[in-house]
Amino acid sequence: MLQHSRRRLSLLALGLALYSCTHAQETPEDEPADTGTIDGLAPEVLRQQAVKEFGTLPEVMQSAKRTLSDAKIKLGRQLYYDPRLSKNQDLSCNSCHDLEDYGVDRRTGAGKTSPGHRGQHGTRNSPSVYNAARQIAQFWDGRAVDVEEQAKGPIVNPIEMAMKDQNAVVAVIKSIPGYAPLFQAAFSGTNSITYDNLAIAIGAFERKLVSKDRFDKYLAGDLKALTRAEAHGLNVFIRSGCPSCHGGPGIGGNKYEKLGAVMAFNTTDTGRFSVTGKADDRYVFKVPSLRNVAETAPYFHDGSQPTLVAAVRVMAEYQTINGKLSDDDVNAIVAFLETLSGELPADYIAEPPKLPGGASTPAPDPS
């Protein structure tokens, strides 16, 4: 009996020794990032590097020249969802920037860009509206200085919502019972229904479309918010030079760069050149924010890259002096980028609002 017990204890000791030996040599990738060094860096050292590169995403993307109010936000929410701002009354802002799907439209149909009036496709991919208001400018070429100015464009774009002009939009709004008191509450004066005020209201609503994610918790000091594999991906992202373009709280969105910085990129879109006419701006685009990037395929201004893995490979080859990345490094960066998928503000976008005047007024334009 004693010999049998000793044998059991010996086997148990051997098992514990083997377990300890194995786990001393490797740490599972899904363990929290605070369980040991990351590529030779202490966990807190890596976090401090990340804080320096990215900073903190604000709760509300305030504008220095515009004030927010509950009345403006309420009006902007309704305008954002109202398809009567389109020629055929079948498209709203939410059609291409679906708030329940990370602010984009992945229904690319026959093309790689969002379908507009009568199914037409433009040449550029719809970026996410989440966290957009804090970016340097709006649209891929930066032709709108803020979300308020951006809101004016698609409504009268013949390929997108296709309204004839701004006056036609104002006439539609004035014809819908219920909008007048909403505009008067948001903007003082009897002539409050203007195209400028419409855009300001939509912008006010968009300024609170902020999505926080696990990476924000990590930046705030919670080292357990990332796994070791994700923290390794963060380190690869930093040491590969990605933050030189994709830095700041938006992980991008705060500067312009030439697409094809080290190797010519195959595109006929001249980017910011079409806005400024400056030779140096040829093929220059606003650097996109990488917030929610794993949820917003396809990628690039033209939607040419279908997967995040493909997009990372192309960026490494065409934009960085280090050139191509190994498969391991690409997969590591993708693992980090997946931590940027945020929690959508469920209370703020809970349900599409009940629109003023009912859904049937005015009559759609048959042309």
N, C-alpha and C positions, 0 to 999 in steps of 0.2 A: 504494500500500500504506500509506504514511504517512498520507495523507488519510483512508483507510478506518479506520485505528486511532484517529485523532483524532475522527472522527465517533462511533465506538463509545464513546470516553471522554466525549464531550460528552453523549451520550444517557444514559450511566450517571450522570454528575454531575447531569443534570436530574432523573432518577428519584430519586436520593438527596435532592435538594433538595425535591422534591414530597413524599416520604415524611416528611422531617423537619418540613416545614411542617404537614402533616396531623396528625402525632402530637403536635406542639407545641400544637395547638388542642384536641385531645380525647384523653382517656386511656380505653382500653377499660374497661368496668365490671367485667370479670372479672380485672383486674389486682389484685395484692395491695394491701391498704390502706395500706402504707407507701411507696407510690410517689409520693405527692404530697399536697397539702392536701385535706381533706374539708370541703366547704362553707366554705372559708376557714380551717379549723382544722388545725393541725399534727397529724399522726397520733397522736403521743404525748400531746398535749393532750386529744384526744377519748378516748383510752384511759384517761387518768387520771380524766376525768369519769365514765366507765363504772365504774371501780373504786370511786369514791366512791358511786355510786348502788347498786351491786350487790354488792360485796364478793366473798367466796370461798365456793363450795359445799364443805362438809366431805366427807371421805372416808366417814365413818360418822356417822349422825345419832343421836348419843348422847343419853341421857336423864339428867338430873341425879339422878333418884330411882330409876333402875333400872340394874342392871349386866347387861352382855351376857356370854354364855358360849357356847362351841361347842356344848355340850349343849342349851342353850335354842334356839339357832339351828337345829340339826338337827331337833329336835322341831317347832319352828315351821314349818319347810319342809314337813314331812310333813303337818301339820295344814292348812296353806295349800292343799295340793293334794288333800285327802281329801274326796271327794263324799259319804262316809258321814255327814258332819256336816249333811247336808240331809235333809229328810223323805223324799224319794223316791230318795235316794242318786244324784242326777244333777247336783248343783251343788256346786261348791267355791268358795273365795275366788277361785281362778284363773279361774273361769267368767266373772266380771264384770270381773276385773282381770288380764287375760292377760299374763303376764310376758314372753312372746315378742312381744307386740304393744303395747309401751309401757305396759303396765299398765292397759289399758282394754278395753272390749268394744264393737266397732263393729258388731256384729250386732244392729241395732236393730229388726229385724222390722217389725211393724205400727206400732210406736210409735217414740219417739225416746229411749227409756230401755232399760236392759238387761232381758231377760226373766228372771223368777224362777220360783217354784214354779208348775208347770202353765202356764207361759207368761205369767203375769201380768206386767204392766208397772207399775212405780212411777211417781212423778211427777218424779223427779230423775235427771239424767245421772250416770253413774258416773265419778268423777274418777280420774286415774291414781294408782296406789300408789307410783310412782317419786318419790323425793324428798319424799314426803308427810310423813314422820315429823318433819321439822324445821319444819313449819308451825305456825301459832298454835293451831290446833285441827283437828278432823276433822269431816267432813260439811259440806255447804254451809251449814248453819245453826250450825256450831260446837258441836253438843251433846255431842261427845266431846272430852275434853281432850287425848287423845293416841291413837296408833295401837293401843295396848293396849286402851283403852276402846272404841275404834271396832270392834275385832274381835269384841266381844260382840254388837253390834247385828244384823247381817245374818243370823246363824245362827238367831235366834229371831224374826226378822221374818216375819209370815205371808205377805207378798208375795214375799219373797226366798228364803231357804233353808227357812223354815217349820217348824223344829223347835218342839215344843210349849212347852218351857221349858228353862231351864238344867239342871235335874235330868235331863231326858230326854237332853240332850247328854252329860252326865257318864256316864249309864248306858250309852250307846252306846260311848263311849270305853273304859269298863271291860270291855265285852263283847268287845272286839277284842284277840286275843292279840298281844302285842308292844308295846303302848303303855305298859303298866305300867313296864317297865324304863327306857323313854325318859323318862317323867315323873320316875321316881326319880333318874335321872342328872342331870336338869335342875333338880329341886327336891328338897331334902332332906325326909325324913319319909315315913312309910308311907302317909299320906293325901294324896299329892301330886297325885292326879288330881282337880282342881277346875276349875270354869269360869274362875275368875280366872287360874289357872296356864295354862290353854289359851290365853287371850287374851294373857298375858304372853309366851308362847312365840311366838305368831304375830307379835306386835309386835317381838320380838327379831329374827326373820327379816326383817321389813320394814325395820328400821333400817339395813340394809346395801344396800337397793335404791336405790343412787345411780347416776345416769347423767350422766357428764361429756360436754361437747360442744365444738365449735370455739370457741364464745364463751368458754369457760373458758380455753382456750389463749390467746386474745386478751387476756383479763383478766390472765393470768399474764405477759404481755409479748411474746407472739408476734404482732406486727402483721400478719404474712403469713397468719394463720389466717382472716382475713376478707378478702373482696374489697372493692374500692372501693364497689361498689353496696351491699353489706351494711353497710359502715361508714357510708355515707350514711343507710341505713335506721335504724341505731342512733342517729345524730344526730337524725333526724326523730322517732324514738321519744322521745328525751330532751327535745327542745325542744317537743314537743307535750304534755308534762306527764305522760306515761304512767307514769314511775317513781314519781309521787306515790302511786299505788296498787300498781303492779307493780314495787316496788323490792326490794332485798335479794337474797341469794344464790339464792332460789327464783324470782326475777323475779315476785314476788307470793306469796300464801299467808301473809302475816304481819300482816294486818289485816282489819277488816270495813268494808264500804262499802254505802251504799244503792244499789240498782240503779235507775237513773233519777235520778241526782243533779241533773241540770239539766232533764230532761224525763221525764214519767211513762212508765214502761215497762209494757207490757201483760202483766200476769201476775196470777194469782189466788193464787200462792204468797207468803205473807207472810214467808217466810224466818226470820230469827232471832227475830222476834216470837213465833213458836210455841214457842220455848224459854224466853224471858225474860218474855214478857207485857208488855214495855215498849213504849209507843207509839213511841218513837224508834227502835225496832228493826224497825218494820214495813218490809218489803221490803229489809231489810239482809241481806247474804250475805257469807260469807268470800270475799275476793278470791282467785280461783284462781291457782295458780302457772302461769307460761307455759313452764316447762320442757317440752320435747317437744310443744309446743302444735300444731305442724304435723302431728303424727301422731295427734292425739287427738280428731278431729271425731266427732260434732257438738259444738257449743259452747253455753255458758251452762248454768245449773242445770237448764233444761228441755230442753236439746238442740235449741233452736229455730233455731239458726243452723248451716246445713249446711257452710259453707266459712269458711276463715280470713279471706278478703277481706270476706265479709259481716259477720263478727264484729267486725273492726276498724272497719268503717264504723259499725256500731251503737254501739260503744263511744265513738267520737269524737263522735257526735251526742247520745248520752244521758248521757255521763259527764263530758265536758270542757267548760269554758267557751269553748273555741275553736270548738266546734261541728264541722260537717262538714269532712272532709279532702278535698283534691283526689285525683283518681285516682292521680297520681304519688306523692303522699305515702302513700296507702294501700298501693300496690304496694311502695314503699320499706320501709315498716314490716314488711310480710309477708316481704320478702327478709331482713330482720334476724331476724324470728321463726323463720324456717326454719333459722337457724344454731343454734337451741336444741334441735334434734333430736340427742339424745345417743347415745353408744355404750352399748348395754345391757351389763350385767356378765355376759358370756357364761359365764365360769367359775362364777359364783355361781348362775346359773339354768340350767346346762348341760342338765339333763334332769329331768323330773318324777321324784321319788324313788320307790323301791319302797315301797309302803305296808305297814304292819304288818298281819298277819292275813289277807292276801289281799283281793281286791276284792269278795268275795261275802258278807262278814259285816258287820253283822247284816242281817236281812231288811228291805227297805224298807217304809215305812208305805204301805199301799195307798190311804189316804184322801186 
